[in-house]
């Protein structure tokens, strides 16, 4: 597979600018004081589908030929990637089929995909089982399969997050990025290279779903880690080749955080930044505790990658943080 290049991220930003305005980069004094750094939050939860993935969906689908779009698109997703493809499908008049897990699915994300016009089909116990079913269905139905990570235009599209950050705050020392399949961290790493910046990019994944972390640390793809995370945006069992190739070359560091720490970060963002973040979106803030000794006095951006959190789960997480 041909990897995307740093210059491709500039092309992606020029394209998606007609469809998606830049998201806010906001200061949070309370969190800056708590973590001992100059912290800003990149609010991808403000995207029209509530997550960063829409950047890649709009760029990829927008660049397909009319014949490819009219023939239909298919993908697998726990929700945010699926919403991005459904949104782009509606924007560019392409039928979309999304396979989602049958067990433990985020019902709010499923309903959002349906509202955007996607044919949502549920299969398997997790994302990877749904993905394997998609690969079979794509061939049988003659649909254009869109992988959630192994797509150069998708990676270039989500990498535009990094360009927006560095255009607004070029002196940023560190960007912390949640990792599921790795498209966000890979794209942002390419954006840093495109800007010839010295900014470091650090990935963060749930310790309850550490496949990409193992692949990055061991520099190999043949890993399959256990997956018990409740935060579906981080819940992958296997690493993906294209994103890992980029992360091996360009990612500065990669850390793991516990699901319980992610829940605390969800509460901290609600209390101190007045932001709703799903687990994957809050993982970057959870990582700041792990990285605390490296943050002192530095200019840090945490990517709030999404805010699609079911109300019942959000209420439970907030309730668990209240004193007895």
C-alpha positions as CSV (number, residue, x, y, z in Angstrom):
1,X,0.0,0.0,0.0
2,X,1.2,3.5,-0.8
3,X,1.5,5.6,2.4
4,X,0.2,9.1,2.5
5,X,2.9,11.8,2.4
6,X,3.1,15.0,4.6
7,X,2.2,17.1,1.5
8,X,-1.0,15.2,1.2
9,X,-2.3,16.7,4.5
10,X,-2.0,20.2,3.0
11,X,-4.1,19.0,0.0
12,X,-6.7,17.5,2.3
13,X,-7.0,20.8,4.3
14,X,-7.5,22.7,1.1
15,X,-10.3,20.3,0.0
16,X,-12.2,19.9,3.3
17,X,-12.2,23.6,4.0
18,X,-15.2,24.0,1.7
19,X,-17.2,21.5,3.9
20,X,-15.8,21.6,7.5
21,X,-14.8,24.8,9.3
22,X,-11.8,24.6,11.7
23,X,-12.6,23.3,15.2
24,X,-11.9,25.4,18.3
25,X,-8.5,25.2,20.1
26,X,-9.3,26.4,23.6
27,X,-7.3,27.2,26.7
28,X,-8.2,25.6,30.0
29,X,-6.6,27.4,32.9
30,X,-7.9,24.9,35.5
31,X,-6.4,21.9,33.7
32,X,-3.2,23.9,32.9
33,X,-2.7,24.5,36.6
34,X,-3.5,20.9,37.6
35,X,-1.1,19.4,35.1
36,X,1.6,22.1,35.3
37,X,1.7,23.0,31.7
38,X,0.2,25.5,29.2
39,X,-2.7,23.2,28.0
40,X,-5.0,23.7,25.1
41,X,-7.8,21.4,24.0
42,X,-8.6,20.7,20.3
43,X,-12.3,20.2,20.3
44,X,-13.1,17.7,17.6
45,X,-16.3,16.9,19.5
46,X,-17.6,20.1,17.8
47,X,-17.5,18.5,14.4
48,X,-20.9,17.9,12.7
49,X,-20.8,14.2,13.7
50,X,-19.2,14.9,17.1
51,X,-15.9,13.4,16.2
52,X,-12.6,13.9,14.2
53,X,-13.3,11.0,11.8
54,X,-15.5,13.2,9.6
55,X,-12.4,14.9,8.2
56,X,-11.1,11.7,6.7
57,X,-14.6,10.6,5.5
58,X,-15.2,13.9,3.7
59,X,-11.8,13.9,2.0
60,X,-11.8,10.2,1.0
61,X,-15.4,10.0,-0.3
62,X,-15.1,13.4,-1.9
63,X,-12.2,12.2,-4.0
64,X,-13.8,9.0,-5.2
65,X,-15.1,8.9,-8.8
66,X,-18.8,9.4,-9.4
67,X,-19.0,5.7,-10.4
68,X,-17.4,4.5,-7.2
69,X,-19.7,6.7,-5.1
70,X,-22.9,5.6,-7.0
71,X,-21.9,2.0,-6.7
72,X,-22.1,2.2,-2.9
73,X,-19.7,2.2,0.0
74,X,-19.3,-0.2,2.9
75,X,-17.3,-0.1,6.1
76,X,-17.1,-1.4,9.7
77,X,-17.3,0.9,12.7
78,X,-18.1,1.2,16.4
79,X,-19.7,4.5,15.5
80,X,-17.5,7.5,14.8
81,X,-15.9,6.3,11.6
82,X,-19.2,5.0,10.4
83,X,-20.8,8.4,11.1
84,X,-18.1,10.0,9.1
85,X,-18.6,7.8,6.0
86,X,-22.4,8.2,6.3
87,X,-22.1,12.0,6.6
88,X,-19.8,12.1,3.5
89,X,-22.1,9.7,1.7
90,X,-25.0,12.0,2.2
91,X,-22.9,15.0,1.2
92,X,-21.7,13.4,-2.0
93,X,-24.8,11.2,-2.8
94,X,-23.3,7.8,-2.1
95,X,-25.2,4.9,-0.6
96,X,-23.5,3.6,2.6
97,X,-23.6,0.3,4.5
98,X,-22.0,0.2,7.9
99,X,-21.4,-3.0,9.9
100,X,-21.3,-2.5,13.7
101,X,-20.8,-4.9,16.6
102,X,-24.0,-6.7,17.7
103,X,-22.7,-6.8,21.3
104,X,-22.0,-3.7,23.5
105,X,-22.7,-1.2,20.7
106,X,-23.1,2.5,21.4
107,X,-26.8,2.9,20.6
108,X,-26.5,6.7,20.2
109,X,-23.8,6.2,17.5
110,X,-25.9,3.5,15.7
111,X,-28.9,5.8,15.6
112,X,-26.8,8.7,14.4
113,X,-25.5,6.6,11.5
114,X,-29.1,5.7,10.6
115,X,-30.2,9.3,10.7
116,X,-27.4,10.1,8.2
117,X,-28.9,7.5,5.9
118,X,-26.6,4.5,6.4
119,X,-27.8,1.0,6.2
120,X,-26.6,-0.2,9.6
121,X,-26.1,-3.9,10.1
122,X,-24.9,-5.5,13.4
123,X,-22.6,-8.5,13.5
124,X,-20.2,-10.1,16.0
125,X,-19.0,-9.4,19.5
126,X,-16.7,-6.5,18.7
127,X,-15.3,-4.2,16.0
128,X,-12.9,-6.7,14.6
129,X,-15.6,-9.4,14.0
130,X,-17.8,-6.8,12.3
131,X,-14.8,-5.7,10.2
132,X,-14.1,-9.3,9.1
133,X,-17.8,-9.6,8.0
134,X,-17.6,-6.4,6.0
135,X,-14.7,-7.7,3.9
136,X,-16.8,-10.6,2.8
137,X,-19.9,-8.5,2.2
138,X,-18.0,-6.0,0.2
139,X,-16.9,-8.6,-2.3
140,X,-20.3,-10.2,-2.6
141,X,-22.3,-7.0,-3.0
142,X,-19.7,-5.2,-5.2
143,X,-19.3,-2.2,-2.8
144,X,-16.3,0.0,-2.3
145,X,-14.8,-1.1,1.0
146,X,-13.5,1.7,3.2
147,X,-11.1,0.5,5.8
148,X,-11.1,2.5,9.0
149,X,-7.3,3.0,9.0
150,X,-5.6,1.5,5.9
151,X,-6.7,4.4,3.6
152,X,-4.2,7.1,2.5
153,X,-6.9,9.8,2.0
154,X,-8.6,9.0,5.3
155,X,-5.3,9.5,7.1
156,X,-4.5,12.7,5.2
157,X,-7.9,14.0,6.0
158,X,-7.7,13.5,9.7
159,X,-4.2,14.8,9.7
160,X,-5.7,18.3,9.0
161,X,-6.2,18.5,12.8
162,X,-2.5,18.9,13.1
163,X,-2.3,21.6,10.5
164,X,-5.0,23.6,12.2
165,X,-3.2,23.3,15.5
166,X,0.2,24.4,14.2
167,X,-1.3,27.3,12.1
168,X,-3.0,28.6,15.3
169,X,-0.3,27.7,17.8
170,X,2.9,27.1,15.9
171,X,5.0,27.0,19.2
172,X,3.2,23.9,20.4
173,X,5.7,21.5,22.1
174,X,3.5,18.4,22.4
175,X,0.3,17.0,20.9
176,X,-1.3,14.1,22.8
177,X,-3.6,11.9,20.6
178,X,-6.0,9.0,21.4
179,X,-5.3,5.9,19.4
180,X,-7.8,3.2,18.3
181,X,-6.8,2.2,14.8
182,X,-4.2,5.0,14.7
183,X,-5.4,7.2,11.9
184,X,-5.5,10.4,14.0
185,X,-2.0,9.9,15.4
186,X,-0.6,9.0,12.0
187,X,-2.3,11.9,10.3
188,X,-1.2,14.4,12.9
189,X,2.4,13.1,12.8
190,X,2.4,13.7,9.0
191,X,1.0,17.2,9.6
192,X,3.9,18.0,12.0
193,X,6.4,16.8,9.3
194,X,4.6,18.8,6.6
195,X,5.1,22.0,8.8
196,X,8.7,21.0,9.5
197,X,7.9,21.5,13.2
198,X,9.7,20.1,16.2
199,X,6.4,19.3,17.9
200,X,6.3,15.9,19.5
201,X,3.3,13.6,19.0
202,X,2.4,11.1,21.7
203,X,-0.3,8.4,21.3
204,X,-2.4,7.1,24.1
205,X,-4.5,3.9,24.2
206,X,-6.5,2.1,26.8
207,X,-4.6,-0.6,28.7
208,X,-7.7,-2.7,28.3
209,X,-7.3,-2.6,24.5
210,X,-3.5,-2.3,23.9
211,X,-3.0,-3.9,20.4
212,X,-1.6,-0.8,18.7
213,X,0.6,0.0,21.7
214,X,2.1,-3.5,21.5
215,X,2.6,-3.2,17.8
216,X,4.4,0.1,18.1
217,X,6.5,-1.0,21.1
218,X,7.5,-4.3,19.5
219,X,7.7,-3.0,15.9
220,X,5.6,-5.9,14.6
221,X,2.0,-6.4,13.3
222,X,1.5,-10.0,14.4
223,X,0.0,-9.1,17.8
224,X,-3.5,-9.7,19.0
225,X,-4.0,-8.2,22.5
226,X,-6.9,-8.7,24.8
227,X,-9.7,-6.3,24.5
228,X,-12.0,-5.5,27.4
229,X,-12.2,-1.7,27.2
230,X,-15.7,-0.2,27.5
231,X,-14.6,2.8,25.4
232,X,-15.5,1.7,21.9
233,X,-13.5,4.3,20.1
234,X,-10.3,2.7,21.5
235,X,-11.5,-0.9,21.3
236,X,-9.5,-2.7,18.6
237,X,-7.9,-6.2,19.0
238,X,-5.4,-6.0,16.1
239,X,-3.1,-3.3,14.7
240,X,-3.4,-2.0,11.1
241,X,-0.5,-1.9,8.7
242,X,-0.7,1.6,7.1
243,X,-1.1,3.5,10.3
244,X,1.5,1.5,12.1
245,X,4.0,2.1,9.3
246,X,3.6,5.8,9.8
247,X,3.6,5.6,13.6
248,X,6.8,3.5,13.7
249,X,8.6,6.2,11.7
250,X,7.1,9.4,13.2
251,X,5.4,8.9,16.6
252,X,7.5,10.3,19.5
253,X,6.1,8.0,22.2
254,X,3.1,5.9,23.1
255,X,1.5,5.4,26.5
256,X,-1.3,3.3,28.1
257,X,-3.9,4.5,30.5
258,X,-6.5,2.5,32.5
259,X,-10.2,2.8,31.6
260,X,-10.8,4.1,35.2
261,X,-8.3,6.9,34.4
262,X,-10.2,7.7,31.2
263,X,-13.5,7.9,33.2
264,X,-11.8,10.4,35.6
265,X,-10.7,12.4,32.6
266,X,-14.3,12.5,31.3
267,X,-15.3,13.9,34.7
268,X,-12.4,16.4,34.8
269,X,-13.3,17.7,31.3
270,X,-16.9,18.2,32.3
271,X,-16.0,20.0,35.6
272,X,-13.0,22.0,34.5
273,X,-13.5,22.6,30.8
274,X,-17.3,22.3,30.5
275,X,-16.8,19.8,27.7
276,X,-18.6,16.5,27.0
277,X,-16.0,13.9,25.9
278,X,-16.5,10.2,25.2
279,X,-13.9,7.8,26.5
280,X,-11.7,7.9,23.4
281,X,-11.9,11.7,23.4
282,X,-10.9,12.0,27.0
283,X,-8.0,9.5,26.8
284,X,-5.6,12.3,25.8
285,X,-6.3,14.1,29.1
286,X,-6.0,10.8,31.0
287,X,-2.5,10.5,29.5
288,X,-1.4,13.8,31.0
289,X,-1.2,12.2,34.4
290,X,1.2,9.6,33.1
291,X,3.2,12.3,31.3
292,X,3.1,14.8,34.1
293,X,6.9,15.0,34.7
294,X,7.5,15.7,31.0
295,X,4.9,18.5,30.8
296,X,6.3,21.1,33.1
297,X,6.2,24.6,31.5
298,X,5.5,23.1,28.0
299,X,2.8,24.1,25.5
300,X,0.6,21.1,25.2
301,X,-2.4,20.3,23.0
302,X,-4.7,17.4,24.0
303,X,-7.0,16.1,21.2
304,X,-10.6,15.8,22.4
305,X,-11.3,13.4,19.5
306,X,-15.1,12.9,20.1
307,X,-18.0,13.6,22.3
308,X,-20.5,10.9,21.3
309,X,-21.2,9.5,24.8
310,X,-24.6,7.8,25.5
311,X,-26.4,9.8,28.2
312,X,-26.8,6.8,30.6
313,X,-23.1,6.1,30.5
314,X,-22.2,9.7,30.9
315,X,-24.6,10.0,33.9
316,X,-23.0,6.9,35.4
317,X,-19.4,8.1,35.0
318,X,-20.3,11.5,36.5
319,X,-22.2,9.9,39.4
320,X,-19.3,7.6,40.2
321,X,-17.1,10.7,40.7
322,X,-19.4,12.2,43.3
323,X,-18.5,11.9,47.0
324,X,-20.6,9.3,49.0
